[in-house]
């Protein structure tokens, strides 16, 4: 590649989630983040989606480091999967390392992956070509950084997730001075968060939700149940502080949230009075107005605590009258239907539910338009690559950049899998590589693809007809076919239909003299035509001949 620098987004460009970017110079690669994305409604049975990193598979020996901006799932969730292939150290701040360590222990990879801690403001070198300068940014979780990466081709600045919050929950504002210093050196390319590119103005400060929480704790007649992301350490601290102020006890439930809370307390990122924090098993002995519960499941995930509470199948807890349930998170794009269904189920069980649309119980952790303009003006890059957003966000980010004087030819609006080659004098967008989603389904990673999901969708929509047909050596049918129906027709109505289906099978066998290649396929086709004629539906039809 000579003196060219190649940047290839593998996730997070053209979508919200599964952020992952490869920065390549000569024979060395640095990877930034490796996150997950929640499945969409048509991805039945899928637990999560991770970046398609096939591009790296024949370059694994070139990867010198994995740099992580912060500990949210859309930036670290895929690490237990990708680090089975990547043999390079992970670099992150102390809290982020703690969150990653919890994940690696659960995945059984603790001893196999080297975790290296840095502080915002440090400078270190990875490989021969990359000097890394992490700088502090404000977000909705402590210990977030962006990266300044000096390469032989020039200085790259990656913002990570950020907003310009002057009163952040942890009291640590963004490092404006470092961003200005980068601009003095000359920034070749800025990779900038685009999530809120369609939101005018400035994003609210984390401090602003404290007022809403105070009002809620003051007025709630019964228990308060707060759902948030397990990694949202600053929200756990806010709930703990408000619980202590209003003489309530705090119980934390959900394995990931308990593990993260314990880790953050050990590292000093959480300060919760021992008298305030209790075990979930102790809440039954306390008056309802003395109890606060923090739980996972703010996105309505069926297996998380809030999803099970909404359906009434949690083994320890049930929603009670006068409970106040708070969903202290923004619905991730694609999750809205699941979140609103959970809210409706909680209301049906008697809870008072507060969520972002009706109460100030969550603020975005991402910059809005005026902050994004400020970032561009602070850094003053030659080239801009909008990242972390759907295509509409990336386009809007580019519109703002052009208004600020960046030429259109210096802006790379690209989607996942599109390499960009940079030099001091040129930006070249290369053809997009083939790639897609890698689905995580239980213990299976990448073993199912769209054909399986299409079958699942068809099963969910129209059901299954399974027929077992016995033939003798002369191709004559032995007895009656056995037909099993699942999810296709009401059992009260199926007897007559299935009798006619058996007659269709018998006619088809006679038509082909019980012989011929692909007889089972001919029977399946005949059954499908018959069932569609009778019902207007097309179930999956399977025929086995024995």
C-alpha positions in Angstrom: 0.0 0.0 0.0 3.1 2.2 0.1 2.3 5.5 1.9 -1.5 5.0 1.9 -3.5 4.6 5.0 -6.6 2.3 4.7 -9.6 2.7 6.9 -12.3 0.0 6.7 -15.5 0.2 8.8 -16.7 -3.4 9.5 -19.6 -2.3 11.6 -21.5 0.9 12.7 -21.6 2.5 9.2 -25.1 2.4 7.8 -26.6 1.1 11.1 -26.7 1.8 14.8 -24.7 -0.9 16.6 -21.9 -3.4 16.2 -19.2 -0.8 15.8 -15.9 -2.0 14.5 -13.2 -0.2 12.4 -9.9 -1.4 11.0 -7.1 1.1 10.4 -4.3 -0.3 8.2 -0.9 0.9 7.2 1.7 -1.2 5.4 1.7 -4.6 7.2 0.0 -3.5 10.4 -3.6 -3.1 11.5 -5.3 -1.5 14.5 -8.9 -2.4 15.3 -11.1 0.0 17.1 -14.1 -1.5 19.1 -16.0 -4.7 18.4 -19.6 -4.4 19.4 -23.0 -6.2 19.0 -26.3 -5.1 17.5 -29.7 -6.3 18.6 -31.6 -8.4 16.1 -34.4 -7.0 14.1 -38.0 -8.3 14.2 -37.6 -10.6 11.3 -34.4 -12.3 12.7 -36.3 -14.9 14.7 -34.4 -16.8 17.4 -31.2 -14.6 16.9 -29.7 -13.4 20.2 -27.3 -10.8 18.8 -25.5 -9.8 15.6 -21.7 -9.2 15.5 -19.6 -7.5 12.8 -18.7 -9.5 9.7 -14.9 -9.4 10.1 -14.0 -11.8 7.2 -11.9 -9.0 5.8 -9.5 -9.6 8.7 -9.3 -13.4 8.6 -6.4 -13.5 6.1 -4.7 -10.6 7.9 -4.9 -11.8 11.5 -1.1 -11.8 11.9 -1.1 -8.1 11.0 -3.3 -7.0 13.8 -1.2 -5.3 16.5 -3.9 -4.0 18.9 -7.6 -3.8 19.6 -8.4 -0.3 21.0 -11.7 0.1 22.8 -13.4 3.5 23.3 -15.8 2.5 26.1 -17.8 -0.3 27.7 -21.2 -0.2 26.0 -22.4 -3.4 24.3 -22.4 -1.9 20.8 -18.6 -1.4 21.3 -17.4 -4.4 23.4 -20.2 -7.0 23.0 -18.5 -8.9 20.2 -15.1 -9.1 21.8 -15.7 -12.6 23.3 -16.4 -13.8 19.8 -13.8 -12.0 17.7 -11.0 -12.5 20.2 -11.2 -16.2 19.5 -9.6 -15.4 16.2 -7.6 -12.2 16.9 -4.3 -12.7 18.8 -3.6 -9.2 19.9 -3.8 -7.2 23.2 -6.9 -5.2 24.0 -6.2 -1.6 25.2 -8.9 0.3 27.2 -9.4 2.5 30.3 -9.7 0.9 33.7 -13.5 0.7 33.9 -13.8 -0.5 30.3 -11.1 -3.2 31.0 -13.2 -4.2 34.0 -16.3 -4.6 31.9 -14.4 -6.5 29.3 -12.8 -8.7 31.9 -16.3 -9.7 33.2 -17.2 -10.7 29.6 -14.0 -12.7 29.0 -14.3 -14.6 32.2 -17.9 -15.6 31.2 -16.6 -16.7 27.8 -13.8 -18.7 29.2 -11.2 -16.5 27.5 -9.6 -14.7 30.5 -6.2 -16.4 30.3 -6.1 -16.2 26.5 -6.5 -12.5 25.9 -4.1 -9.8 27.1 -5.9 -6.8 28.6 -3.8 -3.6 28.8 -5.0 -0.6 30.8 -4.4 3.0 29.9 -5.6 6.4 31.2 -7.1 9.2 29.1 -4.1 11.6 28.4 -1.6 8.8 28.0 0.5 8.2 24.9 1.6 4.8 23.7 2.8 3.0 20.6 1.4 -0.2 19.1 3.4 -1.9 16.3 5.8 0.2 14.4 3.4 2.6 12.7 0.8 3.7 15.3 1.2 6.2 18.1 -2.1 6.3 20.1 -3.3 9.2 22.3 -6.6 8.5 24.0 -8.5 11.6 25.1 -11.4 11.9 27.5 -14.9 12.4 26.1 -18.3 12.7 28.0 -20.8 10.1 27.3 -23.4 8.1 29.3 -20.8 5.9 30.9 -17.6 6.9 32.8 -14.1 6.4 31.4 -14.9 7.0 27.7 -12.3 8.0 25.3 -11.7 8.9 21.7 -8.4 8.2 20.0 -5.8 10.4 18.2 -3.7 7.9 16.1 -0.6 9.2 14.5 0.5 7.2 11.4 3.1 7.8 8.8 0.3 9.1 6.5 -1.0 11.6 9.1 -3.1 12.0 12.2 -6.4 10.2 12.5 -9.0 11.3 15.2 -11.7 8.9 16.2 -14.3 10.5 18.5 -15.9 7.4 19.8 -19.3 8.1 21.3 -19.4 11.6 22.7 -21.3 14.7 23.6 -20.1 18.1 24.9 -21.5 17.8 28.4 -20.2 20.6 30.7 -21.8 19.0 33.8 -21.4 15.3 33.3 -22.5 12.9 36.0 -18.8 12.0 36.9 -17.7 15.6 37.0 -15.1 15.1 34.2 -15.9 17.3 31.2 -14.5 16.5 27.7 -10.9 17.3 26.8 -11.4 20.3 24.6 -7.8 21.3 24.9 -6.6 18.0 23.4 -8.9 18.3 20.4 -7.7 21.9 19.8 -4.1 20.7 20.0 -4.8 18.0 17.4 -6.0 20.7 15.1 -2.8 22.6 15.6 -0.8 19.6 14.4 -3.1 19.0 11.4 -5.7 16.3 11.3 -5.8 14.1 8.2 -9.1 12.5 8.9 -11.9 12.7 11.5 -14.0 9.7 12.2 -17.0 11.2 14.0 -20.1 9.9 15.8 -23.2 10.6 13.7 -26.0 9.1 15.9 -27.9 12.3 16.5 -27.1 14.0 13.2 -30.8 14.7 12.7 -31.3 16.3 16.1 -31.0 20.1 16.1 -29.4 22.0 19.0 -27.5 20.5 21.9 -27.9 17.3 23.8 -29.1 17.6 27.4 -26.6 17.1 30.2 -26.7 14.0 32.3 -27.3 16.3 35.3 -30.7 17.2 34.0 -32.2 13.8 34.8 -31.3 14.1 38.4 -34.3 16.4 38.9 -36.7 13.9 37.3 -35.4 11.1 39.5 -35.7 13.3 42.7 -39.4 14.0 41.8 -40.1 10.4 41.1 -38.5 9.1 44.4 -40.3 11.8 46.3 -43.7 10.9 44.9 -43.7 7.2 44.2 -46.1 5.4 46.6 -44.6 1.9 46.3 -41.5 0.2 45.0 -39.4 1.8 42.3 -38.0 -0.5 39.6 -35.4 1.1 37.3 -34.4 -0.7 34.1 -31.2 0.3 32.3 -28.2 -1.1 30.5 -26.0 -3.3 32.7 -23.0 -1.2 31.7 -24.6 2.2 32.5 -22.5 2.7 35.7 -23.4 6.4 36.0 -27.1 5.6 36.1 -26.5 3.0 38.8 -24.7 5.7 40.9 -27.6 8.1 40.3 -30.2 5.6 41.5 -28.0 4.6 44.5 -27.5 8.3 45.6 -31.2 9.1 45.2 -32.2 6.0 47.1 -29.9 6.9 50.0 -31.3 10.5 50.0 -34.9 9.3 50.3 -34.1 6.4 52.8 -34.7 3.6 50.4 -32.8 0.4 50.0 -31.3 -0.6 46.7 -31.4 -4.2 45.3 -29.7 -5.0 42.0 -30.9 -8.0 39.9 -29.8 -9.4 36.6 -26.5 -11.3 36.5 -24.7 -8.8 34.2 -25.7 -5.8 36.2 -24.7 -7.5 39.5 -21.3 -8.5 38.0 -20.7 -5.0 36.6 -21.8 -3.3 39.8 -19.4 -5.4 41.9 -16.5 -4.7 39.5 -17.2 -1.0 39.4 -17.3 -0.8 43.2 -14.0 -2.6 43.5 -12.4 -0.2 41.0 -13.8 2.8 42.7 -16.2 3.9 39.9 -19.2 3.3 42.1 -19.7 4.5 45.6 -22.7 2.9 47.2 -23.2 2.9 51.0 -23.2 -0.7 52.4 -26.3 0.2 54.4 -28.2 1.1 51.2 -27.3 -1.9 49.1 -29.2 -5.1 49.9 -29.8 -8.5 48.3 -32.8 -9.0 46.2 -34.0 -11.8 48.5 -34.4 -9.2 51.4 -36.9 -6.9 49.7 -39.9 -9.0 50.8 -39.3 -8.1 54.4 -39.3 -4.4 53.7 -42.2 -1.9 53.2 -42.8 -1.2 49.5 -42.0 2.5 49.8 -38.6 1.6 51.1 -37.5 -0.5 48.1 -35.7 0.4 44.9 -34.7 -2.3 42.4 -32.3 -1.9 39.5 -32.7 -4.4 36.7 -31.7 -5.3 33.2 -34.1 -5.3 30.3 -34.6 -1.7 29.2 -34.8 -2.9 25.6 -37.6 -5.4 26.4 -35.3 -8.4 25.9 -37.5 -11.4 26.7 -34.8 -13.2 28.8 -33.9 -10.1 30.8 -35.4 -9.2 34.1 -37.9 -6.5 32.8 -39.1 -8.8 30.0 -39.8 -11.6 32.5 -41.5 -9.2 34.9 -43.7 -7.9 32.1 -44.8 -11.4 31.2 -45.2 -12.5 34.9 -42.7 -15.3 34.8 -39.9 -14.1 36.9 -39.0 -16.6 39.6 -38.5 -14.1 42.4 -40.4 -10.9 41.6 -43.8 -9.9 40.4 -45.2 -6.5 39.5 -47.4 -5.1 42.2 -50.0 -2.4 42.3 -48.4 1.0 43.0 -45.0 -0.1 41.5 -43.3 2.6 39.6 -41.3 1.2 36.7 -38.7 3.4 34.9 -37.2 2.5 31.6 -34.1 4.7 31.8 -32.7 4.1 28.3 -33.5 5.1 24.7 -35.1 2.4 22.5 -32.4 1.3 20.1 -33.6 1.5 16.5 -35.3 -1.7 15.6 -36.3 -2.4 19.3 -39.2 0.0 19.5 -41.9 -2.6 19.1 -40.4 -4.9 21.7 -40.0 -1.9 24.2 -43.5 -0.7 23.7 -45.0 -4.2 24.1 -43.1 -4.5 27.4 -44.4 -1.1 28.5 -48.0 -2.1 27.7 -47.6 -5.4 29.6 -46.3 -3.6 32.6 -49.2 -1.2 32.6 -51.6 -4.1 32.3 -50.0 -5.6 35.5 -50.8 -2.4 37.4 -47.4 -0.6 37.3 -47.0 3.1 36.6 -44.4 3.2 33.8 -42.1 6.1 33.1 -40.1 6.2 29.9 -38.2 8.6 27.7 -41.3 9.9 25.7 -43.2 11.0 28.8 -40.5 11.8 31.5 -37.0 13.1 31.7 -35.6 9.7 32.8 -33.0 9.4 30.1 -30.9 11.7 28.1 -28.9 10.8 25.0 -25.2 10.2 25.3 -24.5 11.4 21.8 -23.8 14.8 20.3 -26.6 16.7 18.6 -26.1 19.0 15.5 -24.5 22.0 17.3 -22.0 19.7 19.1 -21.1 17.9 15.9 -20.4 21.3 14.3 -18.2 22.2 17.3 -16.3 19.0 17.0 -15.5 19.7 13.3 -14.5 23.2 14.0 -12.3 22.2 16.9 -10.5 19.4 15.0 -10.5 21.1 11.6 -9.8 17.8 9.6 -8.8 17.7 6.0 -11.1 14.6 5.4 -14.3 13.6 7.3 -15.6 10.1 7.6 -19.0 10.0 9.4 -19.4 6.8 11.4 -21.8 5.3 14.0 -25.1 5.9 12.3 -27.6 4.8 9.7 -27.1 6.1 6.2 -29.6 9.0 6.9 -27.4 10.1 9.8 -24.2 9.8 7.8 -25.7 11.9 5.0 -26.9 14.6 7.4 -23.5 14.7 9.1 -22.0 15.4 5.6 -24.5 18.2 5.0 -23.4 20.0 8.1 -19.7 19.4 7.3 -20.2 21.0 3.8 -21.9 24.0 5.5 -18.7 24.4 7.6 -16.5 24.5 4.6 -15.3 20.9 4.1 -15.4 20.1 0.3 -17.8 17.3 -0.7 -14.9 15.4 -2.3 -13.2 15.3 1.1 -16.1 13.6 2.8 -16.4 9.8 2.7 -20.0 8.6 3.2 -19.6 4.8 3.2 -21.2 1.7 4.6 -19.7 -1.3 6.3 -17.1 -3.2 4.2 -16.0 -0.2 2.1 -12.3 0.5 2.3 -11.0 4.1 2.0 -7.4 4.8 1.1 -6.0 8.1 2.3 -2.8 10.1 1.6 -2.0 13.7 2.4 -3.3 14.6 -1.1 -6.0 12.1 -1.9 -9.1 10.2 -0.7 -10.1 7.1 -2.7 -13.2 5.1 -1.9 -12.7 1.5 -3.0 -15.4 -1.0 -4.1 -17.5 -2.4 -1.2 -16.6 -5.9 -0.2 -19.3 -8.6 0.1 -20.3 -9.2 3.6 -23.3 -9.1 6.0 -24.3 -10.0 9.5 -22.9 -12.7 11.6 -25.7 -14.1 13.7 -25.3 -15.3 17.3 -27.9 -18.0 18.1 -27.3 -19.6 21.5 -23.8 -21.1 21.3 -23.8 -20.9 17.5 -21.8 -18.0 16.0 -22.1 -17.6 12.2 -23.6 -21.1 11.7 -27.0 -19.8 10.6 -27.7 -17.4 7.7 -30.6 -15.8 5.9 -32.0 -19.0 4.4 -32.5 -20.4 8.0 -34.1 -17.2 9.1 -36.4 -17.2 6.1 -37.5 -20.7 7.0 -38.1 -19.6 10.6 -40.2 -16.7 9.4 -42.2 -19.0 7.1 -42.8 -21.4 10.0 -43.9 -18.6 12.2 -46.3 -17.3 9.5 -47.8 -20.4 8.0 -46.7 -23.4 10.1 -45.5 -26.9 9.1 -47.0 -30.0 7.5 -44.9 -33.2 8.0 -46.0 -36.4 6.2 -44.5 -39.9 6.5 -45.4 -42.3 3.7 -44.6 -46.0 3.6 -44.1 -47.8 0.3 -43.5 -51.5 -0.5 -41.0 -52.8 -3.0 -43.6 -52.3 -5.8 -44.2 -48.7 -5.0 -47.6 -49.3 -3.4 -48.6 -47.4 -0.3 -48.5 -49.3 2.9 -51.4 -48.2 5.1 -52.3 -44.6 5.5 -49.7 -41.7 5.5 -49.0 -40.2 8.9 -49.5 -36.4 8.8 -48.4 -34.1 11.5 -49.5 -30.4 11.5 -47.9 -27.7 13.7 -48.9 -24.0 13.7 -51.0 -24.4 10.5 -54.6 -25.1 11.3 -56.8 -25.3 14.4 -57.0 -28.9 15.5 -60.8 -28.7 15.5 -60.8 -28.1 11.8 -57.9 -30.3 10.7 -59.4 -33.8 10.5 -61.3 -33.3 7.2 -58.5 -31.3 5.6 -55.8 -33.9 6.5 -58.0 -36.7 5.2 -58.2 -34.9 1.9 -54.4 -34.3 2.1 -53.9 -38.1 2.5 -56.0 -38.7 -0.6 -53.8 -36.2 -2.5 -50.7 -38.1 -1.4 -52.3 -41.4 -2.6 -53.2 -40.0 -6.0 -49.7 -38.6 -6.5 -48.1 -41.9 -5.8 -50.4 -43.7 -8.2 -49.8 -41.0 -10.9 -46.0 -41.8 -10.7 -46.4 -45.5 -10.0 -44.7 -45.1 -6.7 -41.4 -44.6 -8.5 -39.2 -42.0 -10.1 -36.5 -39.7 -8.9 -37.6 -37.1 -6.4 -41.0 -38.7 -5.6 -41.0 -37.1 -2.2 -40.5 -33.7 -3.9 -43.4 -34.4 -6.3 -45.6 -35.3 -3.3 -44.5 -32.1 -1.5 -45.4 -30.0 -4.5 -48.8 -31.6 -4.9 -49.6 -31.2 -1.2 -48.5 -27.5 -1.3 -50.8 -26.8 -4.2 -53.7 -28.6 -2.5 -53.2 -26.8 0.8 -53.0 -23.4 -0.9 -56.2 -24.1 -2.9 -58.0 -25.1 0.3 -56.7 -22.5 2.7 -54.9 -19.8 0.8 -51.8 -20.4 2.9 -48.4 -22.0 2.2 -47.0 -23.9 5.1 -43.6 -25.6 4.9 -44.3 -29.1 3.6 -41.9 -32.0 4.3 -42.4 -35.6 3.1 -40.4 -38.6 4.2 -40.7 -41.9 2.3 -39.8 -45.1 4.1 
